[in-house]
Structures are given as structure tokens and as C-alpha cells.
Amino acid sequence: MKPEQTKRPDVDMKRSVKVETVNYSEITSPLSLPGGRAVSGSEVLLVAEASGKIEPGAVVLRKGTSFKKGQLLAEIYKDEVELALKARKAQLLTTITSLLPDLKVDFPKQLNAFETFFRAIDLDNDLTEMPVVKDEKLKVFLASRGVLTEYYSIKQDEKKLKRHTLYAPFDGTFTQVNYETGSYVNTGGQIARMIRTDHVEIEVPVPNEDSEWIKIGDKVLIHSNLDNSSIPGKVVRKSNFVEAETQSLSIFVQVDQTYSDKVLPGQVYEVTFPGQKIADAMEIPRGAVFNSSTVYVVIDGELKKREINVIKRNETTLIFDGLPEGSKVVAEPLINVKENTPVNIQGEEGTNKPQPGNQTKPQ
């Protein structure tokens, strides 16, 4: 005998979706990439150009030793070579001494130049330049006396003597030492391996699709995992090939020399690139896009599929164009929906929603 209850009216169960109005503007999208490894700007081998015993220089030949540009790294025993060179210079002095009387008689115009050259010869320093000989008779005269042969032989020996002394070409450190002080080394022996520390670069692997947004000369920020500091840098090179395993290109960032002592070769850093300006574009979450380039827009309260032109993909967002300005594009991922599904726009739901009817209490 229980009375029938009044049925509740159907309640509108439309889904509310978050939308953004399409409005194109200029967008600059920075790109942050981890895994950039610091490398030295120069890595060279210290090779002996003469054979002999290695004598101490201004720094210790040990792995990890730092040095400054121009410092004496090592010396190959050269006493015998120096003495032989001085003997040849003394012989040249004797030869020119015997020539001066003949020059005074036969070539008086050249006498003053050769006397000046004779007085400038120093056994402990390099030879000065020989006077220019344009007179063919004088040239024959000097050649017949062996002056030209002795002069150029001495200049050659001076070059050889300099090969016994090894100076630092840059500020750096030894990463490997094969011969220490006191060892005997042959010509061509690899004494040590050294890297430059005042010129450091960061090699950053960049996905191939993102490399087009990085240009040579771009100013970047380098972040260390050890602290929160940022170091300025500049893009100096881009590789023109793709690594087969990672499908990425190497971008080389030069560290500002003011901060080069804070970047250690071998350490890993994160690099933030500024990105390029993109005109007439819009940015939405990547989750709102499906099938690579399809989005939902709301038209007359229903979902409609539309294709967009994807310009750039970021980690969490996507930059696009291709939709008419003013369109209501869904800016969130939707699950279990299909085209023509009725929806409400968040913030624009109707105020006159159907209300449930009054329910009669059972007696």
C-alpha cells in the first residue's frame, strides 16, 4: 500500500572542460637540456723534438700539475748542442775577419754593412740578419769563401737548439705523464698529455628536432648540480652530423673566461638556451593534443576535432598555429570522449540548471 514516489527529473550531466581562446602572439621558448659535459678547449701532446735526458723545468712533470702560459715545462739535455753552436759561430767570425780586407778593396760600399754584422755576432745569442747581397760579384765572392753556407747552417742549428726547450702554450694541467724528470726520451716520444683550463667548452647533446632553435652566438646559462649558481656562456659551434645511437647533435658552448676556473673538464652541467622568437603562435599543454596534431575545440556546446600545425614541442607544452583566432581549444587531456559530445566550458556553465524535484516522504 506504499504510495509511489515522484520521479526525479533527468539532470543534465554535461562534462565541463577547460578551454583557452586562441590568440596568437610572439613567443620565445627557452630550452633547458641536461647532460652537458665540460671539455677542454685544447688537448695536446707534449712531444720531444730532440733526444736526450729530461731536465727539470719550472713545473713538476706529474699528473695533475697546473702551469701557466709561457712557463718552462721541461728541457732536453742541450749542453753539447750549445757548445757545438758556439764553435760554429766562432768559425764564422774567423771567416768574416779574413774577408774584411778583400771587401775593403773590391767592395768598399759593402764594407760598412759587413763590419756592423761582424760586431753584432754574439756567441750567446741568435745571429742577426746578414746584409742583403744584390751584387752578383759579391754573392759569388761570399759563396766561394763558404760564408753563406756557414751562416745558414748556424741558423738551422739555432732552430734545433730551441727544440730542446719546451714551454707551455697555454694555461693548463697535465692529465697524463709518460716521462718524468731524469728519464731519457727519444725524438718523437710523447712526454705528457695536457689540456687547456682557461678555455673550457660544454658539449651538449641536443635532440635533432630541437637543434634548429639554437643558433651560433646565442647567449646561454650554465647550471651546476653542485650549487644554484649560473655561469654565462655562448654557443660557438654546432656539429653537422647526428649521433646514430642518440639521434642528437652536439652543441658546443664556450664558458665565459671570467668563470672558466669554476668549470671543471669532465663535470656534467645543465644548459639553458634562450630559444628563438616565434611570431603568430600559441602555447598549450602537450596533454591536450592527441594523434600528434589533433585537438578538440568547443563549437555550439559540442566537441569538434581540428588539426593544428605544430611548430615546436617542449617538455610539457606545445607551440602551434593553424586554428582561427577566437576558437575555444580544449587545454586539458580528455578521456573517454568522442566528437560531438556535449560539454560545458568551465566558468561559463549556465546558472539555471535543472534542480531535482521534491521527494514525498514515505508515510
Beta strands, then each sheet from edge to edge (+ up, - down):
strand 1: 15-17
strand 2: 19-21
strand 3: 25-28
strand 4: 31-40
strand 5: 43-47
strand 6: 52-56
strand 7: 66-67
strand 8: 72-76
strand 9: 165-167
strand 10: 172-177
strand 11: 184-185
strand 12: 190-196
strand 13: 200-207
strand 14: 219-224
strand 15: 230-238
strand 16: 248-255
strand 17: 268-273
strand 18: 277-285
strand 19: 294-299
strand 20: 302-307
strand 21: 309-313
strand 22: 317-321
strand 23: 328-330
strand 24: 343-345
sheet 1: 1+ 24+
sheet 2: 2+ 23-
sheet 3: 3+ 18- 22+ 21-
sheet 4: 4+ 13- 16+ 15- 14+ 17- 4+
sheet 5: 5+ 12- 10+ 7-
sheet 6: 9+ 8- 6+ 11-
sheet 7: 19+ 20-
end
